[in-house]
Amino acid sequence: MAANVTTEDQAEPKRRWQDIDLRAVAPFVALALLLLLGALVNPNFIGLNNLANVATRSAFIALIAVGATFVISSGDLDLSVGSMVAFVASLMILFMNSGAIADPGMMIAAAIVLALVVGALCGLANGLITTVGKIEPFIATLGTMGIYRGLTTWLSQGGAITLQSAEQQDLYRPAYFGVILGVPVPIIVVLVVTCIAAFILYRMRYGRHVVAVGSNAHVARYSGIKVDRVRTWAFVIQGVCVAIAVVLYVPRLGSTSATTGILWELQAITAVVIGGTALKGGASRVWGTICGAFILELVGNIMLLSNFISEYLIGAIQGAIIIIAMLVQRSLVRKS
Amino acid sequence: MRKGLLSLVTVAAMAMGSTVGFAEDKAYTVGVSIPAADHGWTSGVVFHANRVAESLMAQHPGLNIIVKTSPDAASQANALQDLETQGIDALVILPSDPDPLVNSIKEIKSKGTFVAIVDRAPSVNDDSVRDLYIAGNNYALGETAGNYIKTTTPDAEVVVIRGLPIPIDQTRQDGFDKAIEGSNVKVLDRQFGNWNRDDAFKVMQDYLTKFPKIDVVWCQDDDMAVGVLQAIEQAGRTDIQYVVAGAGSKDMIKKVMDGDKMIPVDVLYPPAMVGTALEMTVAGLYAQVPMRGTFTVDATLITKDNAAQYYFPDSPF
């Protein structure tokens, strides 16, 4: 967060410093309020066990949303990520079931590499269709969303693809359920990936180019930025982030089906926006993004732990809380 | 691929029908219209439709069965028209959404074609729409689960994971409530898991946080049971005695066969009921026995003793 303030600070006049600071802090204020609300609803909520569960569960959306932060701040949109999760996960499990490598450890390592490569290629396809094909990203990724989902359904014949070998399963399980120094592995992965993403966005030339392209592609082009290349790379980064999410997802249930990852794209986009990144591009707040992903998961958790909310109303209240969280952010920004 | 193979079989059967079969076996064409495999249960429907079609065509050289899958109600209406043009003597249909398809079905029936509807019935479900109705029993699915829990663990504290807020789900809940009415079985909570593994995993994790002691989980559906089992295992909780799911997927039936302590039984809501409809329809054509009416498939309790009968290792579901 501090990094994002300093970089933007250099470019903007001093007067707006406070404004930017508050906008970046706002999601964390909303998070604090939600934690308070949760503690009032159920004393078990604030327990370390529950919060660790929720944070671990939010890891998939958080990782995907980190990638989406790149795509959205460069002014594009990727609707295919949910289907991509299902597709990459299916290929990964099919490869692990194929028995191409005898040693289970080596097999898992190779499968992880395969997932990352396939994810990057899926992202590259999205990027090239959007930039070389000059198709609106909304339509291009709506198309690939159907393609990745359809291929998954075809691979699984509509059923489930399940990891067969118990040996591989036991060896791979800690990738989701394991703990290092008391912290669940997925949380560590999210933090590491976000650190890298923050470094790229705020400390590297590429990151500044992403924001420049997102604020105004024409100006960026006249400033000598290779706009299409910047946008394509953002899609590739998105694909790799999806693949990292898959690498954590597969050990959880050890299986995928045609319904895996449905509507995850909307959750990822919501997380990015709650985190303070503008949907129209031109600003990126990657720490806010993972805070947004955590907020989304937390809202569902609070609803479930409460004893007084009808199960029929959960969707409505979730929607209301998201809007209130956004309003809290806005009012903080306006006050400054 | 399977579809390609089948059409090859169809062509072969047709060739045989015109040469050899003509003399000894009457020639009939049966159309089967089912939803495309978009989740576990429908993939089972496609598998069993093809499986039974192949076996019936092997029995009757003159018989030709055309299986068509459609992703939604609109394309299923088109598929019905295509089938009608090819000239069918009987239609077996599992409608993706019954009410919008009523007129297309009536159109076919008005030509004197025998119509069998499977599982999902339109609001007006009488002999003006169909000749044979093969129904699954959602009420009994809940009832069987409730009865099993009541008998096995009379004082159980149960958490329920529901599907989606639609009538099928409500009917199952009603059956369950009726079964445990007046017993000591107590429902701690009911939440929606959307018939989805990942959502069921989350709901179960939260149940485990919320309640220090849970005896039994009723999650109604085999897909959701996958997530439930994983959440219980991760929490390392030993208070949960068992999980009751339903549908009859090969993974869960395998667990029942193997004597898994967490999955002692499964409640059947079989995708193979499309095969029941096909067998009865063809029997009506060839054996000249009355096949008009309604046949309700039981929500059978699958235990270790009868599990093998419902186990299809080759099915995707």
Chai-1 contact restraints between the chains, C-beta under 6 A:
chainA,res_idxA,chainB,res_idxB,connection_type,confidence,min_distance_angstrom,max_distance_angstrom,comment,restraint_id
A,N44,B,T209,contact,1.0,0.0,6.0,A-B,restraint_1
A,N50,B,T209,contact,1.0,0.0,6.0,A-B,restraint_2
A,N53,B,Q205,contact,1.0,0.0,6.0,A-B,restraint_3
A,R57,B,K202,contact,1.0,0.0,6.0,A-B,restraint_4
A,Q157,B,S43,contact,1.0,0.0,6.0,A-B,restraint_5
A,Q157,B,P316,contact,1.0,0.0,6.0,A-B,restraint_6
A,G158,B,A37,contact,1.0,0.0,6.0,A-B,restraint_7
A,G158,B,S43,contact,1.0,0.0,6.0,A-B,restraint_8
A,G158,B,P316,contact,1.0,0.0,6.0,A-B,restraint_9
A,G159,B,G40,contact,1.0,0.0,6.0,A-B,restraint_10
A,G159,B,S43,contact,1.0,0.0,6.0,A-B,restraint_11
A,G159,B,P316,contact,1.0,0.0,6.0,A-B,restraint_12
A,G159,B,F317,contact,1.0,0.0,6.0,A-B,restraint_13
A,F177,B,Q234,contact,1.0,0.0,6.0,A-B,restraint_14
A,L253,B,R197,contact,1.0,0.0,6.0,A-B,restraint_15
A,L253,B,V226,contact,1.0,0.0,6.0,A-B,restraint_16
A,L253,B,Q230,contact,1.0,0.0,6.0,A-B,restraint_17
A,A258,B,D38,contact,1.0,0.0,6.0,A-B,restraint_18
A,A258,B,H39,contact,1.0,0.0,6.0,A-B,restraint_19
A,T259,B,H39,contact,1.0,0.0,6.0,A-B,restraint_20
A,T259,B,N196,contact,1.0,0.0,6.0,A-B,restraint_21
A,N301,B,D206,contact,1.0,0.0,6.0,A-B,restraint_22
A,L304,B,Q191,contact,1.0,0.0,6.0,A-B,restraint_23
A,L304,B,D206,contact,1.0,0.0,6.0,A-B,restraint_24
A,L305,B,K210,contact,1.0,0.0,6.0,A-B,restraint_25
A,E311,B,R190,contact,1.0,0.0,6.0,A-B,restraint_26
A,E311,B,Q191,contact,1.0,0.0,6.0,A-B,restraint_27
A,E311,B,F192,contact,1.0,0.0,6.0,A-B,restraint_28
